[in-house]
Amino acid sequence: FAVGCERLVFDDEEAVGVVTSSAWAERGFCQRCGSGLFYRITAQGAYHGSTTVAVGTLDDQRGLTLVKEWFIDKRPEVYALEGASGRECVTEAQVFAMFGGELSS
C-alpha cells in the first residue's frame, strides 16, 4: 500500500537507493535493509514525477483511505480487498495504456 506525496525528504539521503523498475518508473529503497520506500513515475506526461510512499514508512497512518488498486486483474485472489465500491480499479492493459508500455504475453 502506498500514499501519494508532493515533497519527499529523507533524513539520510545516502541510505536511499534508486533503481529503474520499468520503462516508465523507478523505485526507491533503503540500501541498509532493502525495504521499499517509494515509487516514482519517470515517463513524460500527466503523471511525470508522481510519487507514492510505502504506507509502512509513515509514523502516522490515521485517516488514510484506499482509493485506487493497480493491476487489479493480476492480483492473487488472497489479496481481494473488501469495500471496492468507490475505489478506482486499474487493469494491466489500462496501466500500459497510461504510460505507453507494451504488454508482454
ROTIRO-998777 format. One record per atom (N, C-alpha, C): residue number from 1; atom name; x, y, z. Coordinates in Angstrom, 2 decimals, decimal comma. Example, Ala and Ser with C-alpha at 12.3 -4.5 7.8 and 13.67 -1.06 7.14 Angstrom:
<kekols>
[1 N [13,19 -5,69 7,80]]
[1 CA [12,30 -4,50 7,80]]
[1 C [13,20 -3,30 7,80]]
[2 N [12,85 -2,25 7,08]]
[2 CA [13,67 -1,06 7,14]]
[2 C [12,90 0,03 7,87]]
</kekols>
This chain:
<kekols>
[1 N [0,84 -1,17 0,00]]
[1 CA [0,00 0,00 0,00]]
[1 C [0,89 1,23 0,00]]
[2 N [0,43 2,27 -0,67]]
[2 CA [1,23 3,49 -0,79]]
[2 C [0,31 4,70 -0,77]]
[3 N [0,90 5,84 -0,45]]
[3 CA [0,17 7,09 -0,40]]
[3 C [0,95 8,12 -1,22]]
[4 N [0,21 8,94 -1,97]]
[4 CA [0,85 9,96 -2,79]]
[4 C [1,49 11,04 -1,94]]
[5 N [2,56 11,61 -2,46]]
[5 CA [3,20 12,72 -1,74]]
[5 C [3,72 13,72 -2,77]]
[6 N [3,76 14,98 -2,36]]
[6 CA [4,23 16,03 -3,26]]
[6 C [5,69 16,38 -3,02]]
[7 N [6,16 16,18 -1,80]]
[7 CA [7,55 16,53 -1,49]]
[7 C [8,11 15,45 -0,59]]
[8 N [9,16 14,81 -1,05]]
[8 CA [9,75 13,69 -0,34]]
[8 C [11,14 14,07 0,16]]
[9 N [11,33 14,01 1,48]]
[9 CA [12,61 14,35 2,09]]
[9 C [13,02 13,21 3,01]]
[10 N [14,28 12,80 2,91]]
[10 CA [14,79 11,72 3,75]]
[10 C [15,81 12,28 4,74]]
[11 N [15,79 11,74 5,96]]
[11 CA [16,76 12,15 6,97]]
[11 C [18,18 11,76 6,57]]
[12 N [18,32 10,64 5,88]]
[12 CA [19,63 10,14 5,48]]
[12 C [19,60 9,78 4,00]]
[13 N [19,84 10,76 3,14]]
[13 CA [19,79 10,56 1,69]]
[13 C [20,76 9,48 1,22]]
[14 N [21,89 9,32 1,91]]
[14 CA [22,89 8,33 1,50]]
[14 C [22,38 6,90 1,64]]
[15 N [21,39 6,69 2,47]]
[15 CA [20,84 5,34 2,69]]
[15 C [19,81 4,96 1,63]]
[16 N [19,43 5,93 0,79]]
[16 CA [18,38 5,69 -0,21]]
[16 C [18,99 5,31 -1,55]]
[17 N [18,56 4,16 -2,07]]
[17 CA [18,97 3,73 -3,40]]
[17 C [17,78 3,85 -4,34]]
[18 N [18,06 4,00 -5,62]]
[18 CA [17,00 4,11 -6,63]]
[18 C [17,34 3,18 -7,78]]
[19 N [16,33 2,45 -8,26]]
[19 CA [16,52 1,53 -9,38]]
[19 C [15,38 1,75 -10,38]]
[20 N [15,73 1,71 -11,67]]
[20 CA [14,71 1,77 -12,71]]
[20 C [13,96 0,45 -12,69]]
[21 N [12,63 0,52 -12,50]]
[21 CA [11,86 -0,72 -12,37]]
[21 C [11,00 -1,03 -13,59]]
[22 N [10,84 -0,06 -14,48]]
[22 CA [10,10 -0,29 -15,72]]
[22 C [10,48 0,84 -16,68]]
[23 N [9,89 0,80 -17,86]]
[23 CA [10,16 1,85 -18,85]]
[23 C [9,59 3,20 -18,42]]
[24 N [8,74 3,21 -17,41]]
[24 CA [8,10 4,46 -17,00]]
[24 C [8,25 4,81 -15,52]]
[25 N [9,00 4,02 -14,75]]
[25 CA [9,06 4,32 -13,31]]
[25 C [10,36 3,86 -12,67]]
[26 N [10,59 4,39 -11,48]]
[26 CA [11,72 3,97 -10,66]]
[26 C [11,23 3,72 -9,25]]
[27 N [11,98 2,92 -8,52]]
[27 CA [11,64 2,60 -7,13]]
[27 C [12,81 2,99 -6,23]]
[28 N [12,46 3,52 -5,06]]
[28 CA [13,47 3,85 -4,07]]
[28 C [13,43 2,82 -2,96]]
[29 N [14,60 2,53 -2,41]]
[29 CA [14,69 1,52 -1,35]]
[29 C [15,78 1,90 -0,37]]
[30 N [15,73 1,31 0,82]]
[30 CA [16,76 1,52 1,83]]
[30 C [17,93 0,61 1,49]]
[31 N [19,10 1,21 1,29]]
[31 CA [20,29 0,43 0,95]]
[31 C [20,83 -0,37 2,13]]
[32 N [20,34 -0,07 3,32]]
[32 CA [20,81 -0,80 4,51]]
[32 C [19,99 -2,06 4,78]]
[33 N [18,65 -1,95 4,64]]
[33 CA [17,80 -3,10 4,97]]
[33 C [17,04 -3,66 3,77]]
[34 N [16,98 -2,92 2,67]]
[34 CA [16,30 -3,39 1,48]]
[34 C [14,82 -3,04 1,40]]
[35 N [14,28 -2,40 2,41]]
[35 CA [12,85 -2,05 2,40]]
[35 C [12,50 -1,09 1,27]]
[36 N [11,35 -1,34 0,63]]
[36 CA [10,86 -0,43 -0,39]]
[36 C [10,39 0,86 0,25]]
[37 N [10,74 2,00 -0,34]]
[37 CA [10,37 3,29 0,22]]
[37 C [9,39 4,07 -0,64]]
[38 N [9,65 4,12 -1,95]]
[38 CA [8,78 4,91 -2,82]]
[38 C [8,79 4,39 -4,25]]
[39 N [7,83 4,90 -5,02]]
[39 CA [7,66 4,58 -6,44]]
[39 C [7,43 5,91 -7,13]]
[40 N [8,17 6,19 -8,20]]
[40 CA [8,04 7,48 -8,88]]
[40 C [7,90 7,26 -10,39]]
[41 N [6,95 7,97 -10,99]]
[41 CA [6,74 7,90 -12,44]]
[41 C [7,80 8,77 -13,12]]
[42 N [8,53 8,17 -14,06]]
[42 CA [9,57 8,90 -14,80]]
[42 C [9,15 9,21 -16,23]]
[43 N [8,10 8,56 -16,73]]
[43 CA [7,64 8,79 -18,10]]
[43 C [7,09 10,20 -18,25]]
[44 N [7,27 10,76 -19,43]]
[44 CA [6,71 12,07 -19,72]]
[44 C [5,19 11,95 -19,74]]
[45 N [4,52 13,03 -19,46]]
[45 CA [3,06 13,04 -19,50]]
[45 C [2,47 13,54 -18,20]]
[46 N [1,18 13,35 -18,08]]
[46 CA [0,42 13,90 -16,95]]
[46 C [0,89 13,39 -15,59]]
[47 N [1,43 12,18 -15,53]]
[47 CA [1,84 11,59 -14,25]]
[47 C [3,32 11,77 -13,95]]
[48 N [4,08 12,40 -14,84]]
[48 CA [5,52 12,55 -14,65]]
[48 C [5,84 13,15 -13,28]]
[49 N [6,71 12,50 -12,54]]
[49 CA [7,10 12,99 -11,23]]
[49 C [6,20 12,55 -10,09]]
[50 N [5,05 11,97 -10,41]]
[50 CA [4,15 11,50 -9,35]]
[50 C [4,87 10,46 -8,50]]
[51 N [4,78 10,62 -7,20]]
[51 CA [5,49 9,75 -6,27]]
[51 C [4,53 9,22 -5,22]]
[52 N [4,66 7,93 -4,93]]
[52 CA [3,92 7,34 -3,82]]
[52 C [4,92 6,74 -2,84]]
[53 N [4,58 6,83 -1,57]]
[53 CA [5,44 6,35 -0,49]]
[53 C [4,79 5,14 0,17]]
[54 N [5,58 4,14 0,49]]
[54 CA [5,07 2,95 1,17]]
[54 C [4,45 3,36 2,51]]
[55 N [3,21 2,96 2,73]]
[55 CA [2,48 3,34 3,94]]
[55 C [3,23 2,91 5,20]]
[56 N [3,89 1,77 5,15]]
[56 CA [4,62 1,28 6,32]]
[56 C [5,77 2,16 6,77]]
[57 N [6,16 3,13 5,95]]
[57 CA [7,24 4,04 6,34]]
[57 C [6,72 5,25 7,12]]
[58 N [5,41 5,40 7,20]]
[58 CA [4,82 6,56 7,86]]
[58 C [4,58 6,30 9,35]]
[59 N [4,93 7,26 10,17]]
[59 CA [4,69 7,14 11,61]]
[59 C [3,20 7,22 11,92]]
[60 N [2,48 8,08 11,21]]
[60 CA [1,05 8,28 11,47]]
[60 C [0,27 7,89 10,22]]
[61 N [-0,47 6,79 10,29]]
[61 CA [-1,24 6,30 9,16]]
[61 C [-2,73 6,58 9,29]]
[62 N [-3,11 7,30 10,33]]
[62 CA [-4,53 7,61 10,56]]
[62 C [-5,08 8,46 9,42]]
[63 N [-6,32 8,19 9,06]]
[63 CA [-7,01 8,99 8,06]]
[63 C [-6,74 8,60 6,62]]
[64 N [-5,89 7,62 6,39]]
[64 CA [-5,61 7,19 5,02]]
[64 C [-6,75 6,32 4,51]]
[65 N [-7,08 6,48 3,24]]
[65 CA [-8,16 5,73 2,61]]
[65 C [-7,64 5,09 1,33]]
[66 N [-8,01 3,85 1,09]]
[66 CA [-7,62 3,16 -0,14]]
[66 C [-8,51 3,68 -1,27]]
[67 N [-7,91 4,33 -2,27]]
[67 CA [-8,70 4,93 -3,34]]
[67 C [-8,43 4,31 -4,71]]
[68 N [-7,33 3,58 -4,87]]
[68 CA [-7,01 3,01 -6,17]]
[68 C [-6,25 1,71 -6,00]]
[69 N [-6,57 0,74 -6,86]]
[69 CA [-5,83 -0,52 -6,92]]
[69 C [-5,28 -0,67 -8,34]]
[70 N [-3,98 -0,96 -8,43]]
[70 CA [-3,30 -1,12 -9,71]]
[70 C [-3,17 -2,60 -10,07]]
[71 N [-3,18 -2,90 -11,36]]
[71 CA [-3,03 -4,27 -11,87]]
[71 C [-4,05 -5,20 -11,20]]
[72 N [-5,27 -4,73 -11,11]]
[72 CA [-6,33 -5,45 -10,41]]
[72 C [-6,56 -6,84 -11,00]]
[73 N [-6,33 -6,98 -12,29]]
[73 CA [-6,54 -8,27 -12,94]]
[73 C [-5,37 -9,23 -12,75]]
[74 N [-4,30 -8,79 -12,12]]
[74 CA [-3,12 -9,62 -11,90]]
[74 C [-2,92 -9,99 -10,43]]
[75 N [-3,75 -9,48 -9,56]]
[75 CA [-3,56 -9,74 -8,13]]
[75 C [-3,97 -11,17 -7,78]]
[76 N [-3,29 -11,76 -6,82]]
[76 CA [-3,70 -13,08 -6,33]]
[76 C [-5,05 -12,96 -5,63]]
[77 N [-5,85 -14,00 -5,68]]
[77 CA [-7,18 -13,97 -5,07]]
[77 C [-7,13 -13,63 -3,58]]
[78 N [-6,07 -14,04 -2,91]]
[78 CA [-5,93 -13,78 -1,48]]
[78 C [-5,87 -12,28 -1,17]]
[79 N [-5,53 -11,46 -2,17]]
[79 CA [-5,44 -10,02 -1,97]]
[79 C [-6,74 -9,28 -2,27]]
[80 N [-7,82 -9,99 -2,51]]
[80 CA [-9,10 -9,33 -2,78]]
[80 C [-9,53 -8,56 -1,54]]
[81 N [-9,63 -7,25 -1,67]]
[81 CA [-9,97 -6,40 -0,54]]
[81 C [-11,44 -6,06 -0,55]]
[82 N [-12,03 -6,01 0,62]]
[82 CA [-13,45 -5,67 0,74]]
[82 C [-13,64 -4,18 0,52]]
[83 N [-14,86 -3,82 0,18]]
[83 CA [-15,20 -2,41 0,07]]
[83 C [-14,70 -1,72 -1,19]]
[84 N [-14,71 -2,40 -2,32]]
[84 CA [-14,20 -1,82 -3,56]]
[84 C [-15,09 -0,71 -4,11]]
[85 N [-16,29 -0,57 -3,58]]
[85 CA [-17,21 0,46 -4,04]]
[85 C [-16,57 1,84 -3,88]]
[86 N [-16,56 2,61 -4,96]]
[86 CA [-15,99 3,95 -4,91]]
[86 C [-14,49 3,99 -5,09]]
[87 N [-13,87 2,84 -5,23]]
[87 CA [-12,41 2,77 -5,40]]
[87 C [-12,12 2,52 -6,87]]
[88 N [-11,14 3,22 -7,43]]
[88 CA [-10,75 3,00 -8,82]]
[88 C [-9,90 1,74 -8,92]]
[89 N [-10,26 0,86 -9,84]]
[89 CA [-9,53 -0,38 -10,06]]
[89 C [-8,96 -0,35 -11,47]]
[90 N [-7,63 -0,39 -11,59]]
[90 CA [-6,94 -0,23 -12,86]]
[90 C [-6,36 -1,57 -13,29]]
[91 N [-6,65 -1,98 -14,53]]
[91 CA [-6,14 -3,26 -15,05]]
[91 C [-4,75 -3,08 -15,65]]
[92 N [-4,10 -4,20 -15,94]]
[92 CA [-2,78 -4,17 -16,57]]
[92 C [-2,84 -3,40 -17,89]]
[93 N [-3,83 -3,68 -18,73]]
[93 CA [-3,95 -3,01 -20,02]]
[93 C [-4,10 -1,50 -19,84]]
[94 N [-4,86 -1,08 -18,84]]
[94 CA [-5,04 0,35 -18,58]]
[94 C [-3,73 1,00 -18,13]]
[95 N [-2,97 0,31 -17,30]]
[95 CA [-1,68 0,84 -16,84]]
[95 C [-0,75 1,04 -18,03]]
[96 N [-0,63 0,02 -18,88]]
[96 CA [0,26 0,12 -20,03]]
[96 C [-0,20 1,21 -20,99]]
[97 N [-1,50 1,39 -21,14]]
[97 CA [-2,02 2,45 -21,99]]
[97 C [-1,68 3,83 -21,42]]
[98 N [-1,71 3,96 -20,10]]
[98 CA [-1,40 5,23 -19,45]]
[98 C [0,03 5,67 -19,68]]
[99 N [0,94 4,71 -19,66]]
[99 CA [2,36 5,04 -19,70]]
[99 C [3,05 4,64 -20,99]]
[100 N [2,29 4,16 -21,97]]
[100 CA [2,85 3,86 -23,28]]
[100 C [3,70 2,61 -23,33]]
[101 N [3,54 1,74 -22,36]]
[101 CA [4,30 0,49 -22,36]]
[101 C [3,67 -0,54 -23,26]]
[102 N [4,35 -1,65 -23,40]]
[102 CA [3,83 -2,74 -24,21]]
[102 C [3,53 -3,92 -23,32]]
[103 N [2,39 -4,54 -23,55]]
[103 CA [2,03 -5,74 -22,80]]
[103 C [2,86 -6,92 -23,28]]
[104 N [3,35 -7,70 -22,34]]
[104 CA [4,06 -8,92 -22,71]]
[104 C [3,14 -10,10 -22,45]]
[105 N [3,05 -10,99 -23,40]]
[105 CA [2,14 -12,13 -23,25]]
[105 C [2,84 -13,31 -22,65]]
</kekols>
